[in-house]
Amino acid sequence: MNTHEVPRSDWKDFLQSFSRRYQNWLVQFETIEISGGPPVSSRQLRLKSIAAETEGAIRTILLQGEETDSENTVSGLLRNPTRLSVTETAEGAIESLQITTPAKSMRIRFRAAVLPELVDGIIPPHGRKIAGTPEPPVQTEIIPRFAVGTRVRLAGVKTSRIGTVIEIMPASQNGYDCDYYRIQFADGDVKVLSDRDLSVSGSGPSGLRDVA
């Protein structure tokens, strides 16, 4: 992965382009302490927009996402942003966008880094692609919910046992109607679990908050 900083003079144009290019993609909004470490909160939403203040010096950045199981819009306001950085794969696909403030940072992380030109449509709830143009016809495809390296826990179970995704077995290859993942836990135990058995570790706040 390569990380580079976006010049402040380019923030407005970059965020407008980013929002148009990735609108409706499923992303993870992660709030991170300025000292680093794992996210203190995480929420999966459909990206709607990221916009910098348009008058004078940039003092705020507004983020908006939409809940995956409804059309409710969730907003967050970042005050006095100091740094905008992008992490990309070797192929140039964006893995995450991070906005830093004096107090905290917000990371917008894609579930899987994919070049937009390789995707035929947008990604609505449940990761199903819908063709954006009538031709050429595209085949419906399921995009894996979690990426390798994602920290997960058992869905619907109150447990502190956290594991890490080490292998993806997509439905298109495993013969079932859902994705399977090989999960390694801290004690060395490895289990194969389905998409329906898992949720992102640390997810749960009811909405994005004013984080700085």
C-alpha positions, 0 to 999 in steps of 0.5 A: 500500500502507498499513502500520499497526502493531498495538497490543501489547495486541491481538497475541494476538487478532490473531494468533489471528484471522490464523491462522484466517483464512489457515490453509493459504494459501501464503505466503513466510516472509522473514527481514530484517536490522533495517537493512532491505534485501532478505530474507536468506532466503526460504521458501515454505510453507503457513501453519499458525499464528502464536501469541504467548506466552499467559502474562504479557508477550509475549516470544516468537512461534511461527510454523509452516508446512508444506512444499508438497511434504510434510506436514513442519512447519517452525517458527520462534521470534521472541524479544522481539518489539517491533513487529507491523505489517500492509501492506494494499492500498487495498481492505483485503487484507493483502499482508504481516505483519511481526514485528520483534525487536531483531535481525531481522524476519520478514515473512510475505508473500502471493503475491497480496493477496486478501481472504479472503471472495473465496476460496471455499476454502483454498489447498493445494499448487500453488495449487489451491483446494478448495471449503470447503463443499458448496454452491454448487459452485465452479470449480477455479481456478489462482492465479498463483504469483508476484505482480508485483514478485517477484524470481525466477531460473531454476529448476534453473540455477546463475545469479546473473541475477535478474529481476523479474515485471512482468506475469502471464499466467495460464493461464485467459487464455493458453490453456496449462496453466500461468501465464506471466510477463514478466520484466525483468532488470537489463540491460534484457532482457525474457523471457516464461517459464512458472511451471515455469521460475522460482523465487523469488530467494533461496529455499533454507534448509532450514527457518525458524530461530530468528531472534532 
